[in-house]
Amino acid sequence: MSRRPPEWLAEKMATGVGVVPVLGSSNLIISGETPRAQIFEGNQALALLEASHQEILLGTDDHRPVFAVSVDEGQAAEAVAMTGGAAEFVDLRQVGPFLPPADAHILAHARGMVYWHSRHGFCGVCGSPTESKHSGHERKCVNPDCAISHFPRTDPAIIVLVYRTDIPGGACLLGRHARWPFGMYSTLAGFVEPGETLEQAVSREVFEEAGIETTNVNYLASQPWPFPSSLMLGFHAEATSFDINIDDEELSDCRWFTRDDLRGMKEWLDAKDDEFRLPRRDSISRWLIQQWFDAE
């Protein structure tokens, strides 16, 4: 729908428009027991569109066009004032687990597209400025001798729950990065490199990070992860070696966890600083762990 003719968009906007402001990596959230996305309507939405230096058509909601707009600090303060102080700009990763799914989808889409525009103001071929086209879904080089079109890209990344079956009840492999909160263990992940299949990426990443060899690599599901621009492709894989040898540039620790071990781990939000914790429930990492756990 981003490539609809201008007259189509004008006709739709005449009946109403929604606007989602984005400040850097933060979205505007209505606080409360159940947080919600702040989507402006009416004159407030039109004012934000007019003042924004970048707007992107996200799609339609009940036939109403919804735009993301990139705002600066001053415009962000004005947007907060429009809500009477009921909303604030927050990193989506902090509130994602508590948002209604539709709101989380809109905000993730908005954040990812604004990030892409912020990084592609100049042509990667000739260095000339680029300009936004097709309602924000293309940037075109203004140099007539180049005139290359640039489109949003998503980086594929694998994320994998490695399991072993050589011991009663089995076990799964979880690691942690030094920058994570203490006690946080999760599945292993990494970006797909040029020239390799997804299955090869799984085996390579697991061996590089933990020294574990794998087989029976099976795809399960995916999750968009616009922090900043990835698509997480989720797998299960069976270990054929079991002695862990971590790459300390990638991981600070890596362990085998039995189902009993997992039962003793706290929720991401409930754990104290000195307790082991599972990944948050809105992450594909947690889902992959849960799928293995429930298959006992």
N, C-alpha and C positions, 0 to 999 in steps of 0.2 A: 504494500500500500504506500510505501515511501516514494514510489515512482509513479503515482497517479498524476494525471495532468493538473496544472494549477487551478483550472476552473472547478475540478472536483473538490480540491481542498478548500477553495473559497466558498463553495456551496456548503460544505460541511461546517466550516467555521462560523458561518452565518447563523447556525442554530445552536452554537455553544462550543466551548473549548475548555480543556483542562490543562493545567500547567504544573509541572513538578520541578522546583528549583534544586540545583546541585551546587554546592560550594566545595570546590576541590574534590575531596574524597568523601564528603559528608552529605547526607540527605536530610530534609526537613521532616521531623517526626513530631506528631502530636503525642505528648506524654500522657501517662495514665496507667491504670492497671493492665490494660491491653493497648499497647502503642499502635498508632495507625499512621499511614502516610498522609502528609498534608498535600492535597491536590487542590490548587486554586481554581476557581471558576469565575465567570462573569467578568466584570470590569477589572477585578484584581488580576485575573489571568491575563487579560489583554495588556494591562500595564506592565506586567512582568515580561511578556513577549516583546513589547515595544522597547523596553530598556535593556534587554539581554543582548550580549554580543555574540551569542551562539544559541540557536534553538534547533532541536532535533525532534522530528515526528516519531513518537514511539509506536503509535497505532491508534486504534479507535476503541473506545469504551462505550457500549450502548450507542454506537454510531457517532459518538462525539470524539473528535481528534484530541489526543493527549500528547503534549510536548514536554520534553525535558529542556530546561534552560540553564545555561551556565551563568552563575552570578558571582560578583566580587563581594568583598566584605561589606561595602556600603549597601549594595542591593540586598545582601543577605539580611542585614539588620532591618531593612524596610520590610522584607518578607516576613520576618519574625513579628514585627510590629503589626502587620496585617492580621495576624492571628490573635492579637491581644496578649501576646506572651504565652499562648497555650502550646506553642511548638518551639523546638530548638533543632539546630543542625547537629547530627550525630553520625558517627561512622556506622555504616550499615552492619558491619560485623558485630557490633555491640548489641543491636536490637533485633537482628534477623530472626533469631529463634522465637521471638514473641509476636512478630507481625502476622497478620492474616496472609495466607499464601499469595493471593492476588496482589496485595500491597508490596510484598517482598519482591515479587517478579517485576513489577513496574519500577521500583526503586533500583533494583540490580541492573535492569536494562538501561535506565537513565544514567546511573553512575558509570557503567561501562562505556556508553557512547560519548559522554562528556570527556572521559579520560582519553578516548581515542582522538577526539578533536584537539585536545590540549597538546597532544604529542605529534600532530601532523600538520602544523601550520606552515611547514616548508616542504617542498618536494624532495623526496629521497633520491631522485635521479639527477636533478640539475641544481637543486638548492634554492630555486625561486619560491616565492610565496604560493600558497594554495588557497582556494576559496571553496566554501561549502556549496554543495549542489544537491538537488533531489531531496529537499527537506532534511538535510543533514546526514544522508546516507552515502555521500560521496564527497571527496575533496579533489578538486581539479587544479593542476598546475596552471598558473596564469601565463607562463612563458609560452608564446605561440609556437616556438621551435621544439617544445617538449610536449606540453598539453597532456601529460599523463594523468589518468584518473587513478585515485587511490581509494580503496574501500576498507571498511573495518575488518580486522583480522582477529581470529581467536586462536590461541596457542593450545594445541592438544597436550594434555598431561595425563599420565597414567597414575592411578592410585590403587594399591593392591593389598588385600589381606592374604598373607602367606600362612598356610597351616601345615601341621605335621600329623601323621596318622600312625607313627611307629610306637606311640605310648598310649596306654589306656585313656580313653576320653579325648585324646588329641591335645593340641595346643596351637596358639596363633602367635605370630611374630609382630610385636609392636615396638616402635622406637620413639625417641624424643629428640628434639633440637634444643640446644642450649638457650635459645631465645624464648622458648615456651614457658608458661607458668610451671613452677616446680610440680613434679608428679604427673604431668600431662604426657600420656603415651598414645600414639596413633599409628595408623597404617603407613606404609612407606609409599612415597610418591616421587615423581620426577617428570621432566618434560621429554616428549618424543623428539628424537634427533632425526635429521634428514637421512633418508634412505633406509629407515628401519620400519618394520611393522609394529603394531601396538604390542603384540605378543613378545617380540624381541625387546621392545622397550621395557616391558615388565621384567623379563629375565635379567636384562643388563642392570637396571636400576637396583633390583634386590641384591644382585651379586656385588655391585659397586659399593652399596651402602652398608650391607650386612654380611657379605661373604657367603650368602646362602644360595645354593643352586636350586632351580625350580623346574617343574613340569606341570602338565595339565592346566595351562593358563586359560581361564574361562572368563569372558566378558559378562558382566551382570547389569550394569546401569551407568548413567552419566549424570553429572550435575554441573550446570554453568557456574563459574566462579570468577566474577568480574572484579577481582582484587589483584591485578588490574584487569586481565583479559584472557582468562583460561577456560577451558572446558575439561573438567575432570572425568576421566573414563575409568570406571570402576571394575576391578577384576578380583577373582580368587585364584590362587595358584598354590600347588602342592610342593612342599619342600622335599628335595632329595638329599640334601645335606643339612646338618643340624648344628654344627659348631659355628657360633657367631664371631665374626671378625669385622668390627665396625670401621668405617672411614670416619675418623674423628673430625674431618672438615664438614661432613654431612650430618652426623649424629653425635649426640653426647652420650647416648646409651641406647641399647636395644636388647630385648629380652623375649623369651618364650613365656606366654601366659596361658594357663589352663582355664577351663570354664570356672572352676572354683576361685581362681585368682580374680577373674573378671567380676564374679559375684561380690567380692570384697572391695571393689573399686567404687569410688564415689562418683556422683554426677558432676559434670563440668561446673555447674553453678554452686553445688553444695559442698564441694571439697574445701578443706582448709589448706593452708600453705604447705603443710608437711604431709599431706595425704595424696596417694595415687588417685588419678582421675581419668575418666573416659572422655573421648571427644564429645563435643556438643551434639545434641540430638538432631539439629538441622543439617549436619554435615554428612556427606556420602561416606566418609571414613567410619562414622558411628554406624551407619546403615550396613556397611560391609561387615563390620564386627558382629552386629546383631544377626545378620543372615547366617553367619557361621555358628554363632552361639545357639541359635534356635534349631539348627540342623542336627543337634546331638542325637 
